[in-house]
C-alpha cells in the first residue's frame, strides 16, 4: 500500500497529479469499531513520525520494529512501536518517492517500490545499516505502488499499467540482480484507461494466488501469478468494497485500508472454494485520529495504520503519525 514522483498527492494512495500537489480525499465513513474504545495496555495508541515525513507505506519486523517510507523525499524511517522512538534508516534523496514497503524476515531486507523522477524502481534496503542492497529499474513503469515478497519472487502492482512486475529471488530470498519480468493482468480484470488509478494493494494467499484491490472500480481480485488471469472475488455481507489502498493479510484475515470509506479499514475473512477464493465481510475498523490512512501492518497483536494526510496544508512541516487499531 499513494502517488508521487518527488512529492505527489493521491486520493487512493496515489493519483499522479503533479510533483508538489496533494489531493484531498473525500469519502463516506461508516464507523463500526474504534481503537479508543479499548484499553491500550502497554502499547501506545499512536506513534509520532518526524514532522514533514509525508508517509505512505509501512511494514514491520521483527518484534516491535517498524519502517515507514516517504513519498516526498524517499527516506525510510525506522522505529519501535512500544517506545515510539524513531530514527532515519535511509536518508532522503532528491526526486525519490517511496510507496509500498515489505520486510522479509529471511534476509532482514526492507523492499520498497516507487520512483526516481519519472522512472520506476524497486529497492532492497538493509534493515540494520540502511545500505541499498539492490536497485532495479522497471522499464515502462507507470506508477509502481505496492508489493509483496513471496518465497522466490517480489510482486509489484502498477496503478497506471495493467500488469504485475516480478523480480526473481534466490532460494534464500536474496536479490538475483536479474531484469524484471512482467505478467499482464487479463480475464475479468478491468482495462486501465490512460490517466486512471487501478491496481493498488497486493498480498499472497496461502495457495499462492495473489489478491489485489482496485482503487478505481473497487472489489477484491484473485490473480493467477503464472497466467495473470484475474477474477473478481465474491464478498459476502457488509458494505460494498468501493476502493482500497494498502492490504495486509494475517492468516485468513484481510485488512483493506480505505476499502469502503475515507477513514476506515475493512476486515474480511478469506475462504477458499475449490480454486476460487471468496471474502466474508467481518467489520469495519475506524478511529477519530485516522486522517487519510494509506497502508497498515500487523505487529504485537495490533494493526498499525499510516496517516498519510494527503491534502494537509504545508505537508513539508506538518505532523504525521501511525495509529494503532485492534486486530480482529
C-alpha positions as CSV (number, residue, x, y, z in Angstrom):
1,X,0.0,0.0,0.0
2,X,-0.1,6.9,-2.6
3,X,1.1,8.6,-5.7
4,X,4.0,10.6,-6.2
5,X,7.1,11.4,-8.0
6,X,9.0,13.9,-5.9
7,X,6.1,15.0,-3.8
8,X,2.8,13.8,-5.2
9,X,-0.6,13.7,-3.6
10,X,-3.0,10.9,-4.0
11,X,-6.6,10.1,-3.3
12,X,-6.3,6.4,-3.3
13,X,-2.9,6.3,-2.3
14,X,-1.5,7.6,-5.5
15,X,-3.1,9.5,-8.2
16,X,-0.3,11.4,-10.1
17,X,-1.3,15.0,-10.4
18,X,2.0,16.8,-10.1
19,X,5.3,16.9,-8.3
20,X,4.1,19.1,-5.4
21,X,0.4,18.8,-5.3
22,X,-1.6,16.8,-2.7
23,X,-5.1,15.6,-3.4
24,X,-7.8,15.9,-0.9
25,X,-9.8,12.7,-0.4
26,X,-13.5,12.8,0.5
27,X,-15.3,9.5,1.2
28,X,-18.1,8.0,3.2
29,X,-17.3,6.9,6.7
30,X,-19.1,4.1,8.5
31,X,-17.6,3.5,11.9
32,X,-18.0,0.2,13.5
33,X,-15.1,-0.3,15.9
34,X,-12.9,2.3,17.4
35,X,-9.4,1.8,18.9
36,X,-10.2,4.4,21.6
37,X,-12.9,2.1,22.9
38,X,-10.4,-0.5,24.0
39,X,-7.7,-0.4,26.6
40,X,-4.3,0.3,25.2
41,X,-2.4,-1.9,27.6
42,X,1.3,-1.4,27.3
43,X,1.1,-0.2,23.7
44,X,0.7,3.4,22.6
45,X,-2.5,4.5,20.8
46,X,-0.3,6.2,18.2
47,X,3.4,6.7,17.2
48,X,4.5,10.1,16.1
49,X,6.7,10.4,12.9
50,X,9.1,13.3,12.2
51,X,7.3,16.4,11.0
52,X,7.3,16.6,7.2
53,X,7.7,12.8,6.7
54,X,4.8,12.6,4.3
55,X,4.5,8.8,4.9
56,X,2.7,6.3,2.7
57,X,3.9,2.7,3.1
58,X,4.6,0.8,6.3
59,X,5.9,-2.6,7.2
60,X,7.2,-4.3,10.4
61,X,9.5,-6.9,11.8
62,X,11.0,-8.3,13.8
63,X,9.0,-7.7,17.0
64,X,8.1,-4.1,17.6
65,X,10.3,-2.7,14.8
66,X,8.5,-0.8,12.0
67,X,9.5,1.0,8.9
68,X,7.7,3.9,7.1
69,X,8.6,5.3,3.7
70,X,8.3,8.9,2.5
71,X,6.6,9.9,-0.8
72,X,8.2,13.3,-0.6
73,X,12.0,12.5,-0.4
74,X,12.2,8.7,-0.4
75,X,13.6,8.4,3.1
76,X,12.8,5.3,5.3
77,X,12.1,5.9,9.0
78,X,12.7,3.0,11.4
79,X,11.1,3.0,14.8
80,X,9.8,1.0,17.8
81,X,6.0,0.5,18.2
82,X,6.4,0.1,22.0
83,X,8.6,3.0,22.8
84,X,7.7,5.4,20.0
85,X,11.4,6.1,19.3
86,X,12.2,6.7,15.6
87,X,15.3,7.4,13.5
88,X,16.2,7.7,9.9
89,X,17.3,4.3,8.4
90,X,17.7,5.5,4.7
91,X,18.3,9.2,4.1
92,X,16.1,11.0,1.6
93,X,17.3,11.8,-1.9
94,X,16.2,14.5,-4.4
95,X,13.4,13.2,-6.7
96,X,13.0,9.8,-5.0
97,X,9.5,8.8,-3.8
98,X,8.6,5.6,-1.9
99,X,5.2,3.9,-1.8
100,X,4.8,0.3,-0.7
101,X,7.2,-1.4,1.7
102,X,7.6,-5.0,2.7
103,X,10.0,-6.6,5.3
104,X,11.4,-10.0,4.6
105,X,12.3,-11.9,7.8
106,X,14.6,-14.3,6.0
107,X,17.0,-11.7,4.9
108,X,16.3,-8.6,7.0
109,X,15.7,-6.6,3.8
110,X,13.1,-3.9,3.5
111,X,11.8,-3.9,0.0
112,X,10.4,-0.6,-1.3
113,X,8.8,0.4,-4.6
114,X,8.5,3.9,-6.0
115,X,10.2,6.2,-8.4
116,X,13.2,8.3,-9.0
117,X,12.0,11.2,-11.1
118,X,9.7,9.6,-13.7
119,X,11.5,6.2,-13.6
120,X,10.0,3.3,-11.6
121,X,12.3,1.5,-9.2
122,X,12.3,-1.4,-6.8
123,X,14.9,-1.2,-3.9
124,X,16.1,-3.6,-1.3
125,X,17.5,-1.9,1.8
126,X,19.3,-3.4,4.8
127,X,17.1,-3.0,7.9
128,X,20.2,-2.8,10.0
129,X,22.5,-0.4,8.2
130,X,20.2,1.3,5.7
131,X,22.5,0.2,2.8
132,X,20.8,-0.1,-0.6
133,X,21.5,-3.8,-1.4
134,X,19.8,-3.7,-4.8
135,X,18.2,-1.1,-7.1
136,X,16.2,-2.4,-10.0
137,X,14.9,-0.1,-12.7
138,X,11.5,-1.1,-14.1
139,X,11.2,-0.2,-17.8
140,X,7.8,1.2,-18.9
141,X,6.5,1.6,-15.3
142,X,3.6,3.9,-14.9
143,X,3.0,4.2,-11.1
144,X,4.6,1.4,-9.1
145,X,2.5,1.3,-6.0
146,X,2.7,-1.7,-3.6
147,X,4.5,-5.1,-3.3
148,X,4.6,-8.4,-1.6
149,X,7.6,-10.8,-1.2
150,X,7.0,-14.5,-1.6
151,X,9.4,-17.4,-1.3
152,X,11.1,-16.8,-4.7
153,X,9.7,-13.6,-6.0
154,X,8.8,-10.0,-5.4
155,X,5.5,-8.9,-6.9
156,X,4.7,-5.3,-7.6
157,X,1.5,-3.5,-8.6
158,X,1.4,-0.7,-11.2
159,X,-1.6,1.6,-10.7
160,X,-1.3,3.0,-14.2
161,X,-0.4,-0.1,-16.2
162,X,-2.4,-3.3,-16.4
163,X,0.4,-5.6,-15.4
164,X,2.4,-7.0,-12.4
165,X,6.1,-6.6,-12.2
166,X,8.0,-9.7,-10.8
167,X,11.6,-9.9,-9.6
168,X,13.2,-13.3,-9.1
169,X,14.9,-14.1,-5.7
170,X,17.4,-16.7,-4.8
171,X,16.3,-19.7,-2.7
172,X,17.3,-17.7,0.5
173,X,15.3,-14.6,-0.6
174,X,18.2,-12.5,-1.8
175,X,18.0,-10.3,-4.9
176,X,19.4,-12.0,-8.1
177,X,20.1,-8.8,-9.9
178,X,18.2,-10.0,-12.9
179,X,15.9,-8.0,-15.1
180,X,12.2,-7.7,-14.1
181,X,9.6,-9.9,-15.7
182,X,6.0,-8.8,-16.4
183,X,2.7,-10.6,-16.1
184,X,-0.2,-8.9,-18.0
185,X,-3.5,-8.8,-16.0
186,X,-6.2,-10.4,-18.0
187,X,-9.5,-12.3,-17.6
188,X,-12.0,-10.2,-15.7
189,X,-9.5,-7.5,-14.8
190,X,-10.9,-4.2,-16.0
191,X,-9.0,-2.2,-18.6
192,X,-6.7,0.6,-17.3
193,X,-7.6,3.7,-19.5
194,X,-4.9,6.4,-19.6
195,X,-4.7,8.7,-16.5
196,X,-6.7,6.3,-14.3
197,X,-5.7,4.7,-11.0
198,X,-6.2,1.0,-10.8
199,X,-4.3,-1.9,-9.1
200,X,-3.1,-0.8,-5.6
201,X,-2.6,-3.2,-2.7
202,X,-1.3,-6.8,-3.1
203,X,-0.8,-9.8,-0.9
204,X,-0.2,-13.5,-1.4
205,X,-2.8,-16.1,-0.4
206,X,-1.9,-19.4,1.2
207,X,-2.2,-21.4,-2.0
208,X,0.0,-19.0,-3.9
209,X,-2.7,-16.9,-5.6
210,X,-2.4,-13.2,-5.4
211,X,-5.1,-10.8,-4.1
212,X,-5.3,-7.3,-5.3
213,X,-7.7,-4.4,-4.8
214,X,-8.6,-1.8,-7.4
215,X,-8.8,1.9,-6.3
216,X,-10.9,2.9,-9.3
217,X,-13.6,0.2,-9.6
218,X,-13.4,-1.4,-6.1
219,X,-13.6,-5.0,-5.2
220,X,-11.1,-7.7,-4.4
221,X,-9.4,-9.6,-7.2
222,X,-7.8,-13.1,-7.3
223,X,-4.9,-13.3,-9.7
224,X,-3.1,-16.4,-11.0
225,X,0.6,-15.4,-10.8
226,X,1.6,-17.7,-13.7
227,X,-1.1,-16.6,-16.3
228,X,-2.2,-13.2,-14.9
229,X,-5.8,-14.3,-15.1
230,X,-7.9,-12.3,-12.7
231,X,-11.3,-12.9,-11.4
232,X,-13.4,-10.6,-9.1
233,X,-13.9,-12.2,-5.7
234,X,-17.4,-12.6,-4.2
235,X,-17.6,-10.6,-1.0
236,X,-20.4,-11.8,1.4
237,X,-22.1,-9.3,3.7
238,X,-21.2,-5.8,4.7
239,X,-20.8,-2.6,2.7
240,X,-19.5,-2.8,-0.8
241,X,-15.7,-2.6,-1.3
242,X,-15.6,0.6,-3.4
243,X,-11.9,1.5,-3.5
244,X,-8.9,0.4,-1.4
245,X,-5.3,1.3,-0.7
246,X,-2.9,-0.9,1.2
247,X,-3.7,-4.6,2.0
248,X,-2.5,-6.6,5.0
249,X,-3.1,-10.3,5.4
250,X,-2.9,-12.1,8.8
251,X,-3.8,-15.8,8.4
252,X,-7.0,-15.6,6.5
253,X,-8.0,-12.1,7.7
254,X,-7.5,-9.5,5.0
255,X,-7.3,-5.8,6.1
256,X,-8.2,-3.3,3.3
257,X,-7.3,0.3,4.1
258,X,-9.9,2.7,2.8
259,X,-11.8,-0.1,1.2
260,X,-15.2,1.5,1.8
261,X,-14.6,4.9,3.3
262,X,-12.1,7.7,3.7
263,X,-11.1,6.9,7.3
264,X,-11.6,3.2,7.9
265,X,-10.2,-0.3,7.4
266,X,-12.4,-3.1,6.0
267,X,-11.8,-6.5,7.5
268,X,-12.7,-9.7,5.6
269,X,-12.1,-13.4,6.1
270,X,-10.8,-15.2,3.1
271,X,-12.2,-18.6,2.3
272,X,-11.2,-21.0,-0.5
273,X,-13.8,-22.8,-2.5
274,X,-12.1,-25.2,-5.0
275,X,-9.8,-23.0,-7.0
276,X,-11.7,-19.8,-6.1
277,X,-11.3,-17.5,-3.1
278,X,-14.2,-15.6,-1.5
279,X,-14.3,-13.0,1.1
280,X,-16.6,-12.7,4.1
281,X,-17.1,-9.2,5.5
282,X,-16.4,-9.1,9.2
283,X,-16.3,-5.5,10.3
284,X,-15.0,-2.0,9.7
285,X,-12.3,-0.5,11.9
286,X,-12.0,3.2,12.4
287,X,-10.7,5.8,14.9
288,X,-11.1,9.6,15.3
289,X,-7.3,10.0,14.8
290,X,-7.3,8.5,11.3
291,X,-6.5,11.1,8.7
292,X,-6.4,9.7,5.1
293,X,-5.0,6.3,6.1
294,X,-2.9,4.7,3.4
295,X,-1.3,1.4,4.5
296,X,-1.2,-0.9,7.5
297,X,1.0,-3.5,9.1
298,X,0.2,-6.2,11.8
299,X,2.5,-6.3,14.8
300,X,2.3,-7.0,18.5
301,X,-1.4,-8.2,18.2
302,X,-2.5,-4.8,16.7
303,X,-2.9,-3.2,13.3
304,X,-0.8,-0.1,12.8
305,X,-2.1,2.3,10.2
306,X,-0.2,5.2,8.5
307,X,-2.0,8.5,8.4
308,X,-0.8,9.9,5.1
309,X,-2.9,13.1,5.5
310,X,-3.0,13.7,1.7
311,X,-4.2,17.3,1.2
312,X,-3.0,18.7,4.5
313,X,-1.7,22.3,4.3
314,X,2.0,22.7,4.4
315,X,2.9,19.0,4.2
316,X,6.6,19.7,4.4
317,X,6.2,20.8,8.0
318,X,3.0,19.0,9.0
319,X,2.8,16.4,11.8
320,X,2.3,12.7,10.9
321,X,1.6,9.6,12.9
322,X,0.8,5.9,12.9
323,X,-2.5,4.9,14.6
324,X,-3.0,1.6,16.4
325,X,-6.2,-0.3,15.8
326,X,-7.4,-3.6,17.3
327,X,-6.5,-6.6,15.3
328,X,-9.7,-8.6,14.8
